[in-house]
Amino acid sequence: MARKKSRDEARVERLTWGLLVLIFALLYFASDSFLQAMPNWLVPLAGGVVLLGSGMYQYGRRWRVSPVTWITGVILIVLAIVGLYIAPSRPFIVESLLITLIVIVFGTFTGET
């Protein structure tokens, strides 16, 4: 039987999802000159910071944190490092979007993020 989440825990998870969606909403509305000037590693870094920050906050409050949150957060940070040091000309926006979708879809179906 799945445990019942507190209202605060559910709110933090919704805020995490909202911040992830906000990253891509800002990209959608950004001007072309901003997008060209933006470093390619910024999007995966932002997503990784949101996920890992959320995971650490939830863990610090002794709430259950899904392994998907930790794994996808680390993957996004690794993509940011690759984008910074190994492939600075390669954008990782599509990969970051797919990982974000995985987190949100997984959380929607399982009730955990």
Long-range contacts (C-beta under 8 A, 24 or more apart in sequence): 2-111, 3-64, 5-63, 5-111, 6-63, 8-61, 9-58, 9-61, 9-63, 12-54, 12-57, 12-58, 12-63, 13-54, 13-58, 13-107, 13-113, 15-54, 16-50, 16-51, 16-54, 16-113, 17-103, 17-104, 17-107, 17-113, 19-50, 20-47, 20-50, 20-51, 20-100, 20-103, 20-104, 21-100, 21-104, 23-47, 23-50, 23-96, 23-100, 24-97, 24-100, 27-93, 39-83, 39-84, 39-88, 40-83, 40-87, 40-88, 40-89, 40-90, 40-91, 40-92, 41-79, 41-80, 41-81, 41-82, 41-83, 41-84, 41-88, 41-92, 42-80, 43-91, 43-92, 43-93, 43-96, 44-76, 44-77, 44-79, 44-80, 44-83, 44-92, 44-95, 44-96, 45-76, 45-77, 45-80, 47-73, 47-76, 47-96, 47-99, 47-100, 48-73, 48-74, 48-75, 48-76, 48-77, 48-79, 48-80, 49-77, 51-76, 51-103, 52-77, 54-113, 64-112, 66-106, 66-107, 66-110, 66-112, 66-113, 68-102, 68-103, 68-106, 68-107, 68-112, 68-113, 69-103, 69-113, 72-99, 72-102, 72-103, 75-99
